[in-house]
Amino acid sequence: MTTTSPTRTPVRATRALATLLLVLTVFGPISMDLYLPALPALTTELGSATSLAQLTVTACLVGLAAGQLIAGPLSDRFGRRTPALAGVIAYVIVSALCAISPTMETLIAARLLQGLAGGVGIVIAQAAGRDVYDGGRLIRFYGRLTVTGGLAAVVGPLIGGALTAVLDWRGLFLVLAVIGAAILAWVAVGLPETLPSADRTSDGFTGLRRDLRLLLSDRRFVGAVVAQGFAYAALFAYLSGATYVLQGVYGLTPQGYALAFGLNSAGFMVAGYLAGRASERSLGGTLTVGLGLAGLGAAGLLVAGLVRVPLPIVIAGLFLLAVGTAVTSPPSTTMALAGYPQIAGTASSLLGAARFAFGGVAAPLVGVAGSLSILPLGLVTTASIALAAATVLLHTRRGASTAPGHPLPLATKGTRTCAE
């Protein structure tokens, strides 16, 4: 059935608040990527194997997934501001611990904790956005989230490559701690509570189980979450493996690697923005276009793994993969979250956890053949996009069955659908 929440005075959706929410999506993804240009040097200094070093990426991804699963339901119960402050404080501390890690095993453990803290910002940004936006403004906001969060993931190596000219990998983690401290100060003074106490969940684990049953019984929600998870698996495989491909196979310097990513950064930004606009007209059509572009890029990388191709073809494949993923994110996020305004934190946590959990599985697979082979990257990205496309066909097409009482795609704030 559908119930209406008590009357509330909503937080005004100002430009300053929107900017802060966008910034909250940054420190999780940038944690994963800023140090990637220094990953080969880190591997050598700590005397580790390439596959073990890539577990530092996987640990962060797993932490980002788990952190969102924890923070989402907590934010539905206790509000958005307190979990946000706690997450950023923890992030600053753990980033400093990463910088002083003496062994690869210690660094992997610290990266897991860093991911846990970073996941809080992502889920709070998505849930708080659902608190203050609806309709077309919500879709456009998720488009901007895609640009900001994904851009951080792509620009991270660009910044890291520039910083490696003056800093080692330990210095890069100290930079992350400084970034976290700046965000903490901004959250402390600029983030209001967007979820009033009257609208919070209050029935503990019983309510959480009910909400999870509601979400997981909705075929459209599950399809959007799983499809986005597979798309991000391809993206994170590319982020994990591209540093070895471009530096190890094609001999680029860290700075050259960073410049190659500059093209992807621009493409990701433009594609995410345009996808947010296009999704207002057609969620399914925009999602299909994104998967098609990502599929072309993945296929190009697969060809590069089978036969030697010039560097521009590899860069073009990486570009299309990044752009396609950017295009898929606004429509799939809207499909997953727009119908659940009262449990936006829980819904957002499942969506975010899928992104990083799938990515955590995919990232280490690109290193199974060592640092001098492109083939695993091509196989992982192609398989991931193919599975994303299959999921869309099976679960999110028009007419697919959904849970009883599934809300309209752009339900307004103040309603909640409950499974009986």
LOSE-620605 format. One record per residue (C-alpha): chain; residue number from 1; residue in three letters; x, y, z. Coordinates in pm, 1 decimal. Example, Ala and Ser with C-alpha at 12.3 -4.5 7.8 and 13.67 -1.06 7.14 Angstrom:
2
   ch     i    aa       east      north         up
    A     1   Ala     1230.0     -450.0      780.0
    A     2   Ser     1367.0     -106.0      714.0
//
This chain:
420
   ch     i    aa       east      north         up
    A     1   Met        0.0        0.0        0.0
    A     2   Thr       98.7      366.7      -21.2
    A     3   Thr      120.9      596.1      277.0
    A     4   Thr      193.1      965.3      302.3
    A     5   Ser      462.1     1097.7      530.4
    A     6   Pro      392.4     1374.3      781.6
    A     7   Thr      406.6     1731.2      661.6
    A     8   Arg      761.2     1856.8      645.5
    A     9   Thr      952.3     2167.7      557.6
    A    10   Pro     1196.6     2050.9      290.6
    A    11   Val     1554.1     2170.9      272.3
    A    12   Arg     1592.9     2421.2       -8.3
    A    13   Ala     1787.0     2276.3     -300.9
    A    14   Thr     2044.2     2554.2     -332.6
    A    15   Arg     2339.5     2558.0     -569.3
    A    16   Ala     2574.8     2546.9     -268.6
    A    17   Leu     2409.2     2229.8     -136.4
    A    18   Ala     2416.0     2067.3     -480.3
    A    19   Thr     2786.4     2146.6     -513.5
    A    20   Leu     2863.6     1995.3     -173.2
    A    21   Leu     2670.3     1678.2     -256.3
    A    22   Leu     2867.2     1649.8     -578.5
    A    23   Val     3193.6     1689.3     -384.0
    A    24   Leu     3086.7     1412.8     -145.2
    A    25   Thr     3096.1     1171.6     -438.0
    A    26   Val     3461.5     1257.6     -505.9
    A    27   Phe     3670.3     1124.1     -221.0
    A    28   Gly     3559.8      762.1     -261.1
    A    29   Pro     3638.2      720.2     -632.9
    A    30   Ile     3949.5      937.9     -621.0
    A    31   Ser     4084.9      719.5     -339.6
    A    32   Met     4088.0      427.6     -577.7
    A    33   Asp     4254.4      606.9     -865.2
    A    34   Leu     4487.5      883.8     -754.4
    A    35   Tyr     4774.5      647.1     -680.0
    A    36   Leu     4733.8      425.5     -988.3
    A    37   Pro     5019.5      587.1    -1185.6
    A    38   Ala     5248.7      498.7     -894.2
    A    39   Leu     5122.9      139.3     -869.7
    A    40   Pro     5419.5      -13.8    -1057.8
    A    41   Ala     5665.1      177.9     -835.2
    A    42   Leu     5468.3       80.3     -524.3
    A    43   Thr     5481.6     -283.8     -630.8
    A    44   Thr     5859.4     -267.9     -666.0
    A    45   Glu     5922.9      -81.9     -339.7
    A    46   Leu     5718.4     -324.5     -131.0
    A    47   Gly     5864.6     -625.4     -312.6
    A    48   Ser     5528.0     -761.0     -420.0
    A    49   Ala     5373.6     -933.5     -720.7
    A    50   Thr     5156.1     -740.4     -966.2
    A    51   Ser     4847.9     -946.5     -878.9
    A    52   Leu     4892.6     -877.1     -506.6
    A    53   Ala     4942.2     -505.2     -568.1
    A    54   Gln     4616.1     -495.9     -761.0
    A    55   Leu     4444.5     -625.3     -447.6
    A    56   Thr     4493.4     -275.1     -308.9
    A    57   Val     4245.2     -167.2     -577.3
    A    58   Thr     4014.0     -458.5     -500.6
    A    59   Ala     4023.7     -390.6     -125.3
    A    60   Cys     3920.8      -30.6     -182.2
    A    61   Leu     3638.8     -138.2     -413.4
    A    62   Val     3509.9     -394.2     -162.1
    A    63   Gly     3527.8     -130.2      109.9
    A    64   Leu     3338.5      120.4     -103.6
    A    65   Ala     3064.6     -139.1     -158.5
    A    66   Ala     3041.4     -243.6      207.6
    A    67   Gly     3056.5      115.8      330.5
    A    68   Gln     2751.0      205.3      125.9
    A    69   Leu     2558.9      -99.5      247.3
    A    70   Ile     2622.7       13.4      604.5
    A    71   Ala     2576.2      387.9      559.9
    A    72   Gly     2258.4      374.8      347.5
    A    73   Pro     2023.5      215.4      602.7
    A    74   Leu     2186.4      413.5      885.1
    A    75   Ser     2117.5      737.3      698.9
    A    76   Asp     1751.1      639.4      657.3
    A    77   Arg     1728.2      595.7     1033.7
    A    78   Phe     1957.0      866.7     1175.9
    A    79   Gly     1962.0     1124.4      896.3
    A    80   Arg     2222.4     1219.9      639.4
    A    81   Arg     2446.8     1466.8      826.9
    A    82   Thr     2581.3     1250.9     1112.1
    A    83   Pro     2689.5      953.9      895.6
    A    84   Ala     2850.7     1196.8      649.8
    A    85   Leu     3062.0     1357.6      923.1
    A    86   Ala     3162.9     1020.5     1068.7
    A    87   Gly     3261.1      885.1      728.1
    A    88   Val     3480.9     1179.2      632.2
    A    89   Ile     3656.6     1182.9      972.3
    A    90   Ala     3737.9      813.0      935.3
    A    91   Tyr     3858.6      873.2      580.2
    A    92   Val     4114.4     1133.3      686.6
    A    93   Ile     4257.5      903.2      954.5
    A    94   Val     4277.9      594.2      735.5
    A    95   Ser     4433.9      780.8      442.5
    A    96   Ala     4719.2      876.8      673.1
    A    97   Leu     4752.1      510.9      776.2
    A    98   Cys     4782.3      411.1      409.8
    A    99   Ala     5073.9      652.5      373.3
    A   100   Ile     5275.8      483.5      649.9
    A   101   Ser     5195.0      121.3      564.5
    A   102   Pro     5518.6      -85.0      586.7
    A   103   Thr     5401.9     -390.0      387.2
    A   104   Met     5165.8     -472.5      103.1
    A   105   Glu     4941.6     -669.6      340.5
    A   106   Thr     4910.4     -371.4      573.3
    A   107   Leu     4832.8     -143.2      281.6
    A   108   Ile     4561.9     -378.9      157.0
    A   109   Ala     4396.1     -374.3      501.3
    A   110   Ala     4420.3        4.5      522.3
    A   111   Arg     4274.4       37.9      172.7
    A   112   Leu     3975.5     -171.6      276.7
    A   113   Leu     3908.5       70.1      563.1
    A   114   Gln     3963.4      367.5      333.1
    A   115   Gly     3699.5      230.0       99.1
    A   116   Leu     3454.1      177.7      386.0
    A   117   Ala     3486.6      543.5      481.2
    A   118   Gly     3475.7      666.2      121.2
    A   119   Gly     3154.2      476.7       47.8
    A   120   Val     2966.1      692.3      297.4
    A   121   Gly     2999.2     1006.1       85.3
    A   122   Ile     2864.6      837.7     -227.0
    A   123   Val     2551.1      700.5      -66.3
    A   124   Ile     2478.8     1021.2      127.8
    A   125   Ala     2508.0     1229.7     -189.6
    A   126   Gln     2261.2     1007.3     -378.7
    A   127   Ala     2014.1      981.8      -88.8
    A   128   Ala     2026.7     1350.7        3.8
    A   129   Gly     1975.0     1436.3     -362.2
    A   130   Arg     1661.6     1221.7     -359.4
    A   131   Asp     1550.9     1413.5      -48.1
    A   132   Val     1559.9     1752.9     -217.4
    A   133   Tyr     1492.3     1680.6     -586.8
    A   134   Asp     1223.9     1507.5     -789.3
    A   135   Gly     1105.5     1483.7    -1148.9
    A   136   Gly     1335.2     1615.4    -1419.2
    A   137   Arg     1553.4     1794.5    -1164.0
    A   138   Leu     1630.9     1458.6    -1002.1
    A   139   Ile     1741.0     1307.9    -1333.7
    A   140   Arg     1960.8     1608.3    -1406.8
    A   141   Phe     2112.1     1586.8    -1057.7
    A   142   Tyr     2199.9     1220.3    -1110.5
    A   143   Gly     2355.3     1319.4    -1440.1
    A   144   Arg     2577.0     1567.1    -1255.2
    A   145   Leu     2660.1     1300.8     -996.9
    A   146   Thr     2772.5     1074.9    -1279.9
    A   147   Val     2994.7     1347.9    -1420.6
    A   148   Thr     3147.5     1431.7    -1082.6
    A   149   Gly     3192.7     1082.2     -940.7
    A   150   Gly     3303.0      925.0    -1265.2
    A   151   Leu     3520.7     1220.9    -1353.7
    A   152   Ala     3698.8     1179.9    -1020.6
    A   153   Ala     3764.5      817.2    -1114.3
    A   154   Val     3907.8      916.2    -1451.1
    A   155   Val     4083.0     1238.5    -1346.6
    A   156   Gly     4237.0     1070.0    -1041.2
    A   157   Pro     4514.9      904.8    -1243.2
    A   158   Leu     4566.7     1232.6    -1431.4
    A   159   Ile     4629.7     1418.6    -1106.0
    A   160   Gly     4828.3     1127.1     -966.9
    A   161   Gly     5048.8     1117.4    -1275.2
    A   162   Ala     5128.5     1487.1    -1235.8
    A   163   Leu     5197.5     1447.4     -863.1
    A   164   Thr     5435.7     1154.5     -917.3
    A   165   Ala     5680.6     1407.1    -1060.4
    A   166   Val     5726.9     1545.8     -707.1
    A   167   Leu     5581.2     1282.9     -470.0
    A   168   Asp     5616.7      908.6     -414.5
    A   169   Trp     5315.6      683.7     -351.8
    A   170   Arg     5317.9      761.5       21.2
    A   171   Gly     5292.5     1129.8      -58.4
    A   172   Leu     4990.4     1060.0     -278.1
    A   173   Phe     4803.9      908.6       16.4
    A   174   Leu     4890.4     1213.3      226.9
    A   175   Val     4734.1     1424.8      -47.3
    A   176   Leu     4416.5     1218.4       -7.9
    A   177   Ala     4419.6     1288.0      366.2
    A   178   Val     4444.3     1661.3      297.9
    A   179   Ile     4156.5     1640.8       47.8
    A   180   Gly     3950.2     1457.5      309.7
    A   181   Ala     4023.8     1724.1      570.8
    A   182   Ala     3906.1     1997.7      333.7
    A   183   Ile     3584.1     1809.2      260.9
    A   184   Leu     3530.0     1752.5      633.9
    A   185   Ala     3544.9     2126.8      701.7
    A   186   Trp     3295.6     2190.2      420.5
    A   187   Val     3053.0     1924.3      543.3
    A   188   Ala     3071.3     2058.6      898.5
    A   189   Val     2959.5     2407.0      794.6
    A   190   Gly     2763.6     2343.4      476.0
    A   191   Leu     2561.7     2021.4      498.0
    A   192   Pro     2216.7     2063.1      654.5
    A   193   Glu     2004.8     1767.7      759.2
    A   194   Thr     1795.9     1686.2      451.1
    A   195   Leu     1594.0     1405.3      611.8
    A   196   Pro     1378.5     1532.7      902.4
    A   197   Ser     1317.1     1297.5     1194.5
    A   198   Ala      949.4     1258.8     1094.3
    A   199   Asp     1055.7     1094.0      768.2
    A   200   Arg     1316.1      855.8      910.1
    A   201   Thr     1272.2      483.8      952.4
    A   202   Ser     1232.5      381.3     1314.2
    A   203   Asp     1165.6        7.2     1322.3
    A   204   Gly     1524.2     -118.2     1316.3
    A   205   Phe     1618.2     -446.0     1151.7
    A   206   Thr     1254.8     -546.5     1101.0
    A   207   Gly     1199.3     -242.3      883.6
    A   208   Leu     1530.4     -292.4      706.1
    A   209   Arg     1436.3     -649.4      615.0
    A   210   Arg     1100.1     -529.3      486.7
    A   211   Asp     1262.6     -255.1      278.8
    A   212   Leu     1516.2     -497.9      132.9
    A   213   Arg     1239.3     -744.1       42.3
    A   214   Leu     1051.7     -462.2     -129.2
    A   215   Leu     1353.0     -354.3     -330.9
    A   216   Leu     1477.3     -701.3     -421.2
    A   217   Ser     1131.0     -813.5     -531.9
    A   218   Asp     1112.0     -524.2     -779.4
    A   219   Arg     1241.9     -664.5    -1106.6
    A   220   Arg     1302.5     -320.9    -1257.4
    A   221   Phe     1506.0     -207.6     -955.1
    A   222   Val     1714.3     -525.2     -951.7
    A   223   Gly     1773.2     -504.0    -1325.8
    A   224   Ala     1892.0     -143.9    -1305.9
    A   225   Val     2124.1     -224.8    -1014.9
    A   226   Val     2276.6     -535.1    -1174.6
    A   227   Ala     2315.4     -369.1    -1515.8
    A   228   Gln     2495.8      -74.4    -1359.9
    A   229   Gly     2709.9     -315.7    -1158.9
    A   230   Phe     2829.5     -492.6    -1474.4
    A   231   Ala     2891.6     -162.1    -1653.6
    A   232   Tyr     3104.6      -39.4    -1364.2
    A   233   Ala     3285.7     -372.8    -1352.2
    A   234   Ala     3410.7     -293.0    -1702.3
    A   235   Leu     3503.2       61.2    -1600.4
    A   236   Phe     3697.4      -46.9    -1292.2
    A   237   Ala     3873.1     -322.7    -1484.8
    A   238   Tyr     3987.6      -55.7    -1726.6
    A   239   Leu     4099.6      175.1    -1445.1
    A   240   Ser     4291.4     -108.7    -1281.6
    A   241   Gly     4449.7     -248.0    -1597.0
    A   242   Ala     4511.1       58.4    -1813.3
    A   243   Thr     4813.6      169.7    -1614.9
    A   244   Tyr     4991.6     -159.4    -1695.1
    A   245   Val     4872.9     -161.0    -2056.0
    A   246   Leu     4975.3      194.4    -2135.9
    A   247   Gln     5298.4      197.1    -1934.4
    A   248   Gly     5402.4     -169.3    -1947.8
    A   249   Val     5294.4     -267.2    -2299.6
    A   250   Tyr     5318.6       68.6    -2480.4
    A   251   Gly     5596.0      226.4    -2273.4
    A   252   Leu     5425.7      550.4    -2169.2
    A   253   Thr     5571.5      745.2    -1877.5
    A   254   Pro     5342.5      817.0    -1577.9
    A   255   Gln     5294.0     1166.7    -1717.9
    A   256   Gly     5215.8     1030.5    -2065.1
    A   257   Tyr     4970.4      785.4    -1909.3
    A   258   Ala     4804.6     1074.7    -1725.4
    A   259   Leu     4777.2     1279.6    -2046.3
    A   260   Ala     4614.9      987.3    -2225.4
    A   261   Phe     4352.3      986.9    -1953.6
    A   262   Gly     4287.2     1356.8    -2009.8
    A   263   Leu     4096.9     1270.3    -2326.2
    A   264   Asn     3882.9     1023.1    -2134.1
    A   265   Ser     3817.2     1283.1    -1865.7
    A   266   Ala     3675.6     1529.5    -2117.1
    A   267   Gly     3467.9     1258.6    -2284.2
    A   268   Phe     3330.8     1133.0    -1954.7
    A   269   Met     3231.2     1483.3    -1846.7
    A   270   Val     3049.0     1567.5    -2168.9
    A   271   Ala     2884.4     1224.6    -2196.2
    A   272   Gly     2754.3     1226.9    -1838.4
    A   273   Tyr     2606.7     1573.4    -1880.8
    A   274   Leu     2438.2     1489.5    -2211.2
    A   275   Ala     2308.9     1159.0    -2075.0
    A   276   Gly     2139.5     1339.2    -1786.3
    A   277   Arg     1956.8     1559.3    -2036.6
    A   278   Ala     1872.8     1275.3    -2274.5
    A   279   Ser     1738.3     1059.1    -1993.3
    A   280   Glu     1456.5     1307.5    -1936.3
    A   281   Arg     1322.2     1205.4    -2277.7
    A   282   Ser     1403.5      833.1    -2274.1
    A   283   Leu     1559.9      636.6    -1991.8
    A   284   Gly     1569.3      309.9    -2187.4
    A   285   Gly     1698.7      467.5    -2507.1
    A   286   Thr     1980.9      649.2    -2330.0
    A   287   Leu     2079.0      331.8    -2146.2
    A   288   Thr     2089.9      137.7    -2474.2
    A   289   Val     2311.6      399.5    -2640.5
    A   290   Gly     2551.6      390.7    -2345.5
    A   291   Leu     2583.3       13.8    -2354.1
    A   292   Gly     2641.3       24.2    -2729.5
    A   293   Leu     2928.1      273.1    -2696.5
    A   294   Ala     3083.8       82.2    -2408.2
    A   295   Gly     3050.6     -241.0    -2605.6
    A   296   Leu     3239.7      -93.2    -2901.9
    A   297   Gly     3519.4       19.1    -2671.6
    A   298   Ala     3542.6     -319.3    -2500.2
    A   299   Ala     3547.8     -498.3    -2835.7
    A   300   Gly     3836.1     -276.7    -2945.8
    A   301   Leu     4034.8     -374.6    -2636.5
    A   302   Leu     3959.5     -741.3    -2702.4
    A   303   Val     4094.7     -708.3    -3057.5
    A   304   Ala     4404.1     -535.7    -2916.4
    A   305   Gly     4456.7     -834.4    -2689.1
    A   306   Leu     4444.9    -1075.9    -2980.6
    A   307   Val     4660.7     -886.2    -3230.0
    A   308   Arg     4910.2     -604.5    -3189.6
    A   309   Val     4744.2     -272.1    -3273.0
    A   310   Pro     4870.4       88.2    -3267.2
    A   311   Leu     4840.6      285.5    -2944.6
    A   312   Pro     4567.9      523.0    -3078.3
    A   313   Ile     4331.1      228.4    -3125.4
    A   314   Val     4378.8      122.4    -2763.3
    A   315   Ile     4321.9      477.5    -2639.7
    A   316   Ala     4007.6      498.6    -2855.9
    A   317   Gly     3879.2      175.2    -2701.9
    A   318   Leu     3938.2      308.3    -2350.6
    A   319   Phe     3767.1      634.7    -2445.9
    A   320   Leu     3453.4      465.2    -2578.1
    A   321   Leu     3437.9      238.4    -2274.0
    A   322   Ala     3455.2      535.0    -2034.7
    A   323   Val     3206.6      743.1    -2235.4
    A   324   Gly     2960.7      454.2    -2264.7
    A   325   Thr     2969.2      389.4    -1892.0
    A   326   Ala     2904.0      759.2    -1827.0
    A   327   Val     2598.9      747.3    -2054.2
    A   328   Thr     2453.0      440.3    -1878.9
    A   329   Ser     2475.1      582.2    -1528.0
    A   330   Pro     2202.9      855.1    -1513.4
    A   331   Pro     1923.0      639.0    -1661.1
    A   332   Ser     2007.2      330.2    -1455.5
    A   333   Thr     2042.3      534.7    -1135.2
    A   334   Thr     1706.3      702.0    -1199.0
    A   335   Met     1539.2      365.4    -1268.6
    A   336   Ala     1671.3      232.5     -939.1
    A   337   Leu     1616.0      525.3     -701.3
    A   338   Ala     1340.7      755.0     -825.8
    A   339   Gly     1056.0      531.4     -708.8
    A   340   Tyr     1169.1      503.1     -344.5
    A   341   Pro     1191.0      849.3     -185.8
    A   342   Gln     1141.8      731.4      173.3
    A   343   Ile     1410.3      462.0      164.1
    A   344   Ala     1649.6      640.1      -69.2
    A   345   Gly     1945.2      559.3      155.2
    A   346   Thr     1882.9      185.2      148.5
    A   347   Ala     1809.8      182.3     -225.7
    A   348   Ser     2119.1      392.3     -292.2
    A   349   Ser     2335.0      163.5      -80.1
    A   350   Leu     2238.0     -141.3     -287.3
    A   351   Leu     2304.7       45.0     -611.2
    A   352   Gly     2641.1      175.6     -496.5
    A   353   Ala     2743.1     -156.5     -346.3
    A   354   Ala     2674.7     -329.3     -679.0
    A   355   Arg     2901.2      -84.1     -862.4
    A   356   Phe     3198.0     -142.6     -639.8
    A   357   Ala     3139.3     -508.3     -555.5
    A   358   Phe     3123.8     -600.1     -922.8
    A   359   Gly     3424.8     -379.1     -984.0
    A   360   Gly     3612.5     -543.7     -697.8
    A   361   Val     3567.2     -882.8     -861.8
    A   362   Ala     3664.3     -760.2    -1207.8
    A   363   Ala     3968.3     -546.0    -1122.3
    A   364   Pro     4214.6     -821.1    -1021.5
    A   365   Leu     4121.5    -1037.8    -1319.6
    A   366   Val     4298.1     -802.0    -1558.9
    A   367   Gly     4633.0     -890.6    -1400.3
    A   368   Val     4611.8    -1270.1    -1418.3
    A   369   Ala     4840.8    -1283.1    -1722.9
    A   370   Gly     5091.7    -1040.2    -1575.9
    A   371   Ser     5156.5     -677.2    -1660.8
    A   372   Leu     5239.9     -721.9    -2030.3
    A   373   Ser     4912.7     -858.5    -2171.7
    A   374   Ile     4601.8     -667.4    -2283.6
    A   375   Leu     4391.7     -979.4    -2344.8
    A   376   Pro     4251.6    -1017.6    -1989.2
    A   377   Leu     4139.3     -653.3    -1995.6
    A   378   Gly     3964.0     -707.2    -2328.5
    A   379   Leu     3795.2    -1026.2    -2208.2
    A   380   Val     3676.6     -881.5    -1876.9
    A   381   Thr     3539.6     -559.0    -2024.3
    A   382   Thr     3366.2     -732.3    -2316.5
    A   383   Ala     3204.8     -993.9    -2091.8
    A   384   Ser     3092.4     -728.7    -1842.0
    A   385   Ile     2920.8     -510.2    -2103.0
    A   386   Ala     2759.0     -814.7    -2264.9
    A   387   Leu     2617.5     -920.2    -1926.7
    A   388   Ala     2494.9     -565.5    -1861.7
    A   389   Ala     2312.4     -563.8    -2195.0
    A   390   Ala     2157.1     -904.7    -2125.1
    A   391   Thr     2037.5     -781.9    -1785.7
    A   392   Val     1872.0     -477.8    -1942.1
    A   393   Leu     1692.0     -696.0    -2195.8
    A   394   Leu     1565.5     -934.9    -1930.1
    A   395   His     1477.0     -702.2    -1642.9
    A   396   Thr     1433.9     -335.8    -1734.7
    A   397   Arg     1253.1     -345.1    -2066.7
    A   398   Arg      907.4     -196.3    -2078.5
    A   399   Gly      649.2     -442.5    -1959.6
    A   400   Ala      883.7     -639.5    -1734.5
    A   401   Ser      705.0     -755.7    -1424.1
    A   402   Thr      773.3     -566.9    -1102.6
    A   403   Ala      682.9     -596.0     -739.4
    A   404   Pro      319.2     -531.2     -646.7
    A   405   Gly      255.0     -162.2     -611.2
    A   406   His      579.1      -52.6     -776.3
    A   407   Pro      572.2      327.5     -785.7
    A   408   Leu      586.6      534.8    -1097.1
    A   409   Pro      941.5      595.1    -1222.9
    A   410   Leu      943.9      952.8    -1095.3
    A   411   Ala      736.3      929.6     -780.2
    A   412   Thr      733.5     1250.0     -583.5
    A   413   Lys      868.7     1293.5     -233.6
    A   414   Gly      634.4     1210.9       50.7
    A   415   Thr      513.8      871.4      -70.3
    A   416   Arg      634.7      528.9       20.5
    A   417   Thr      540.9      194.5     -128.1
    A   418   Cys      531.4      -88.4      122.4
    A   419   Ala      505.7     -457.2       49.2
    A   420   Glu      234.4     -627.5      243.7
//
